[in-house]
Amino acid sequence: ALPGSREALEKLCRTYWFPLYAFARRHGHAPEAAQDLTQGFFAHLIEHHFFGRAEPERGKFRSFLLGAFKRFVRDQDRAQLAQRRGGQVEFIALDSAEAEQRLSTEAGDTPDPEGAYEREWALTVLDEALKLLQQECRGEGKAELFEVLHPFLQGDRPDLRQADVEARLDMSAGAVKVAIHRLRRRYGELLRAVVAHTVTDPGEVEEELRHLVRLL
């Protein structure tokens, strides 16, 4: 289920800020204005206890967040945003240069604002699951295994020589195949867990996963 606590909402906001930034930029806002809008929106959610209301969290967090952001952008007064940016509220540490580089790399061929948002959301979900998997592997003393094998998570990699992988990990071909299979299985489990935090009904997880795959 979607979170009702301030801490859980803050974590989700910190995780999914970039899709909203991408939407604002593709909507024609300059980088500084997109930052103002993103910062101001998240501050607005937290300050007004948005998830404490009766029914705002119904449905998918992905769709809800974009709808709420659209309303915020439409209603927001520029002077209020400038005041927030002046130091009163900075909810997320936004690196404009890094954000612009990421936007040009990941969504350069997606001029439509909603299309950019959806694509960046899908990429953010995948990246979040990957970070969790990396943390797990490090905790289990398998940091090198993750670094060598994570390129295989999205499918076979003919550009990577099997012999090089085996030599680097000092593992047999069979052991490498088993390790890749286990890593993919765990990645899938973590991906479902990440998606589960963005929907209210556990039955929507598979549907949301299929939607994300279609986006990519």
VENSUL-V268351 format. One record per residue. N is the residue number from 1. RES is the residue in three letters. SS is DSSP state (A for helix, B for strand, O for the rest). PSI is psi in whole degrees, -180 to 180 (NA if undefined). Layout:
((N,RES,SS,PSI) (N,RES,SS,PSI))
//
This chain:
((1,ALA,O,155) (2,LEU,O,150) (3,PRO,O,152) (4,GLY,O,-13) (5,SER,O,153) (6,ARG,A,-43) (7,GLU,A,-43) (8,ALA,A,-39) (9,LEU,A,-42) (10,GLU,A,-40) (11,LYS,A,-43) (12,LEU,A,-40) (13,CYS,A,-43) (14,ARG,A,-31) (15,THR,A,-40) (16,TYR,O,26) (17,TRP,A,-35) (18,PHE,A,-40) (19,PRO,A,-37) (20,LEU,A,-39) (21,TYR,A,-43) (22,ALA,A,-40) (23,PHE,A,-46) (24,ALA,A,-41) (25,ARG,A,-44) (26,ARG,A,-18) (27,HIS,O,-3) (28,GLY,O,2) (29,HIS,O,140) (30,ALA,O,161) (31,PRO,A,-46) (32,GLU,A,-43) (33,ALA,A,-39) (34,ALA,A,-38) (35,GLN,A,-45) (36,ASP,A,-47) (37,LEU,A,-44) (38,THR,A,-48) (39,GLN,A,-48) (40,GLY,A,-38) (41,PHE,A,-48) (42,PHE,A,-38) (43,ALA,A,-39) (44,HIS,A,-45) (45,LEU,A,-46) (46,ILE,A,-48) (47,GLU,A,-33) (48,HIS,O,15) (49,HIS,O,52) (50,PHE,A,-37) (51,PHE,A,3) (52,GLY,A,-5) (53,ARG,O,178) (54,ALA,O,-58) (55,GLU,O,23) (56,PRO,O,-24) (57,GLU,O,4) (58,ARG,O,134) (59,GLY,O,-164) (60,LYS,O,137) (61,PHE,A,-35) (62,ARG,A,-51) (63,SER,A,-41) (64,PHE,A,-44) (65,LEU,A,-43) (66,LEU,A,-42) (67,GLY,A,-44) (68,ALA,A,-38) (69,PHE,A,-40) (70,LYS,A,-44) (71,ARG,A,-40) (72,PHE,A,-45) (73,VAL,A,-41) (74,ARG,A,-39) (75,ASP,A,-13) (76,GLN,O,138) (77,ASP,O,129) (78,ARG,A,-36) (79,ALA,A,-37) (80,GLN,A,-40) (81,LEU,A,-43) (82,ALA,A,-37) (83,GLN,A,-42) (84,ARG,A,-46) (85,ARG,A,-23) (86,GLY,A,-6) (87,GLY,A,-10) (88,GLN,A,-40) (89,VAL,O,125) (90,GLU,O,94) (91,PHE,O,-37) (92,ILE,O,136) (93,ALA,O,102) (94,LEU,O,123) (95,ASP,O,105) (96,SER,A,-44) (97,ALA,A,-44) (98,GLU,A,-41) (99,ALA,A,-42) (100,GLU,A,-38) (101,GLN,A,-44) (102,ARG,A,-40) (103,LEU,A,-44) (104,SER,A,-30) (105,THR,A,-45) (106,GLU,A,-33) (107,ALA,O,20) (108,GLY,O,-27) (109,ASP,O,16) (110,THR,O,80) (111,PRO,O,-26) (112,ASP,O,127) (113,PRO,A,-48) (114,GLU,A,-35) (115,GLY,A,-41) (116,ALA,A,-42) (117,TYR,A,-49) (118,GLU,A,-44) (119,ARG,A,-44) (120,GLU,A,-33) (121,TRP,A,-47) (122,ALA,A,-45) (123,LEU,A,-36) (124,THR,A,-41) (125,VAL,A,-47) (126,LEU,A,-42) (127,ASP,A,-37) (128,GLU,A,-43) (129,ALA,A,-38) (130,LEU,A,-41) (131,LYS,A,-41) (132,LEU,A,-41) (133,LEU,A,-42) (134,GLN,A,-43) (135,GLN,A,-42) (136,GLU,A,-47) (137,CYS,A,-41) (138,ARG,A,-42) (139,GLY,A,-26) (140,GLU,O,8) (141,GLY,O,27) (142,LYS,O,36) (143,ALA,A,-43) (144,GLU,A,-39) (145,LEU,A,-45) (146,PHE,A,-47) (147,GLU,A,-37) (148,VAL,A,-38) (149,LEU,A,-14) (150,HIS,A,-25) (151,PRO,A,-20) (152,PHE,A,-3) (153,LEU,A,-31) (154,GLN,A,6) (155,GLY,O,-177) (156,ASP,O,152) (157,ARG,O,88) (158,PRO,O,-18) (159,ASP,O,-12) (160,LEU,O,122) (161,ARG,O,128) (162,GLN,A,-40) (163,ALA,A,-37) (164,ASP,A,-41) (165,VAL,A,-46) (166,GLU,A,-41) (167,ALA,A,-43) (168,ARG,A,-38) (169,LEU,A,-8) (170,ASP,O,50) (171,MET,O,154) (172,SER,O,166) (173,ALA,A,-42) (174,GLY,A,-42) (175,ALA,A,-37) (176,VAL,A,-44) (177,LYS,A,-40) (178,VAL,A,-42) (179,ALA,A,-41) (180,ILE,A,-43) (181,HIS,A,-45) (182,ARG,A,-39) (183,LEU,A,-42) (184,ARG,A,-41) (185,ARG,A,-44) (186,ARG,A,-37) (187,TYR,A,-42) (188,GLY,A,-40) (189,GLU,A,-43) (190,LEU,A,-36) (191,LEU,A,-43) (192,ARG,A,-37) (193,ALA,A,-41) (194,VAL,A,-46) (195,VAL,A,-37) (196,ALA,A,-27) (197,HIS,O,-5) (198,THR,O,7) (199,VAL,O,156) (200,THR,O,-29) (201,ASP,O,121) (202,PRO,A,-26) (203,GLY,A,-12) (204,GLU,A,-7) (205,VAL,A,-50) (206,GLU,A,-39) (207,GLU,A,-43) (208,GLU,A,-38) (209,LEU,A,-44) (210,ARG,A,-39) (211,HIS,A,-43) (212,LEU,A,-40) (213,VAL,A,-41) (214,ARG,A,-36) (215,LEU,A,-31) (216,LEU,O,NA))
//
